[in-house]
Amino acid sequence: MLAKDVEREAKLGRQISVSDLATATGRSRAAIYRAVRTGELGSTKLGRTPMILPHEALRMLGIEPEPEMAAAA
């Protein structure tokens, strides 16, 4: 998924997969999983799969989340 697609999905309040965020940011999936594991990147689990919270995905893209989005997390 492209960065603009991840941005759009996150702004709609949808959680982002590790693979999509890795592709959009140019980082490896392992780096994203490591950030989730260390607590640097907020996530929730869908079954066993970590999903990145929308405001965290925006932060990784360098976009300031809207105040109400960050407050909802």
BATORLO-360383 format. One record per residue: residue in three letters; chain; x, y, z of N, C-alpha, C in turn; residue number from 1. Coordinates in steps of 0.2 Angstrom, whole numbers, m for minus. Example, Ala and Ser with C-alpha at 12.3 -4.5 7.8 and 13.67 -1.06 7.14 Angstrom:
  res  chain    n.X    n.Y    n.Z   ca.X   ca.Y   ca.Z    c.X    c.Y    c.Z    n
  ALA      A     66    m28     39     62    m22     39     66    m16     39    1
  SER      A     64    m11     35     68     m5     36     64      0     39    2
# end
This chain:
  res  chain    n.X    n.Y    n.Z   ca.X   ca.Y   ca.Z    c.X    c.Y    c.Z    n
  MET      A      4     m6      0      0      0      0      4      6      0    1
  LEU      A      3     11     m4      7     17     m4      6     22      2    2
  ALA      A     10     26      3     10     31      9      3     35      9    3
  LYS      A      1     37      3     m5     41      3    m11     36      4    4
  ASP      A    m11     30      2    m16     25      4    m17     24     11    5
  VAL      A    m11     23     14    m10     22     22    m13     28     25    6
  GLU      A    m11     34     23    m13     40     26    m21     41     26    7
  ARG      A    m24     39     20    m31     40     19    m35     35     24    8
  GLU      A    m32     29     24    m35     24     28    m35     26     36    9
  ALA      A    m29     28     38    m28     30     45    m32     36     47   10
  LYS      A    m33     41     42    m37     46     43    m45     44     44   11
  LEU      A    m47     39     41    m53     36     41    m54     32     48   12
  GLY      A    m49     31     52    m49     28     58    m48     21     57   13
  ARG      A    m45     18     52    m44     11     51    m37      9     53   14
  GLN      A    m37      3     56    m30      1     58    m26     m1     52   15
  ILE      A    m20     m1     53    m15     m3     47    m11     m9     48   16
  SER      A    m10    m13     43     m6    m19     44      1    m17     45   17
  VAL      A      5    m22     48     12    m21     48     15    m21     41   18
  SER      A     13    m25     37     16    m25     30     14    m19     26   19
  ASP      A      8    m16     27      7    m10     23     11     m4     26   20
  LEU      A     11     m4     32     15      2     35     23      1     33   21
  ALA      A     25     m5     33     32     m6     31     33     m3     24   22
  THR      A     29     m5     20     29     m3     13     29      4     12   23
  ALA      A     24      7     16     23     15     15     29     19     18   24
  THR      A     32     16     23     38     20     26     44     18     24   25
  GLY      A     45     13     20     51     10     17     55      7     22   26
  ARG      A     52      5     28     56      1     33     54     m7     32   27
  SER      A     58    m11     35     57    m18     35     51    m20     39   28
  ARG      A     48    m26     38     43    m28     42     46    m30     49   29
  ALA      A     52    m32     49     55    m34     55     56    m28     60   30
  ALA      A     58    m22     57     58    m16     60     52    m14     63   31
  ILE      A     46    m14     60     40    m12     62     38    m17     68   32
  TYR      A     39    m24     67     37    m28     72     41    m27     79   33
  ARG      A     47    m25     78     52    m23     83     49    m17     87   34
  ALA      A     47    m12     83     44     m6     86     38     m8     90   35
  VAL      A     34    m12     88     28    m14     91     30    m18     97   36
  ARG      A     34    m23     97     36    m27    103     39    m22    108   37
  THR      A     43    m17    106     46    m13    112     42     m8    114   38
  GLY      A     36     m7    111     31     m2    113     32      5    110   39
  GLU      A     37      5    106     38     12    102     32     14     98   40
  LEU      A     29      8     95     23      9     91     17      6     93   41
  GLY      A     12     10     94      6      7     97      2      3     93   42
  SER      A     m1     m3     95     m4     m7     91    m10    m11     95   43
  THR      A    m14    m14     92    m19    m19     95    m18    m25     91   44
  LYS      A    m21    m31     93    m21    m37     90    m28    m39     87   45
  LEU      A    m27    m42     81    m33    m44     78    m32    m52     77   46
  GLY      A    m34    m56     82    m32    m63     83    m25    m62     85   47
  ARG      A    m20    m65     81    m13    m65     83     m9    m60     79   48
  THR      A    m13    m56     75     m9    m51     70    m10    m44     73   49
  PRO      A     m4    m41     74     m4    m34     77     m6    m30     71   50
  MET      A    m10    m25     73    m13    m20     69    m11    m13     72   51
  ILE      A     m8     m9     67     m5     m2     70    m11      2     71   52
  LEU      A    m12      6     76    m17     11     77    m16     17     72   53
  PRO      A    m22     19     70    m22     25     65    m17     30     67   54
  HIS      A    m18     33     73    m13     39     74     m6     37     75   55
  GLU      A     m4     31     76      3     29     76      5     28     69   56
  ALA      A      1     26     64      3     25     57      4     32     55   57
  LEU      A      0     37     56      1     44     54      7     47     57   58
  ARG      A      9     45     63     15     48     66     21     45     62   59
  MET      A     21     38     61     26     35     57     27     38     50   60
  LEU      A     22     41     47     22     44     41     24     51     41   61
  GLY      A     25     54     47     27     61     48     21     65     48   62
  ILE      A     15     63     49      9     67     48      7     68     55   63
  GLU      A      5     74     57      2     76     64     m5     73     64   64
  PRO      A     m7     69     68    m14     66     69    m18     72     71   65
  GLU      A    m24     72     69    m29     77     71    m30     76     79   66
  PRO      A    m31     81     82    m32     80     90    m37     75     92   67
  GLU      A    m43     75     89    m48     70     91    m46     63     90   68
  MET      A    m42     62     85    m40     55     83    m35     53     89   69
  ALA      A    m30     57     91    m25     55     96    m29     54    103   70
  ALA      A    m34     58    104    m38     58    110    m42     52    111   71
  ALA      A    m44     49    105    m48     43    105    m44     37    107   72
  ALA      A    m38     37    106    m34     31    107    m32     30    114   73
# end
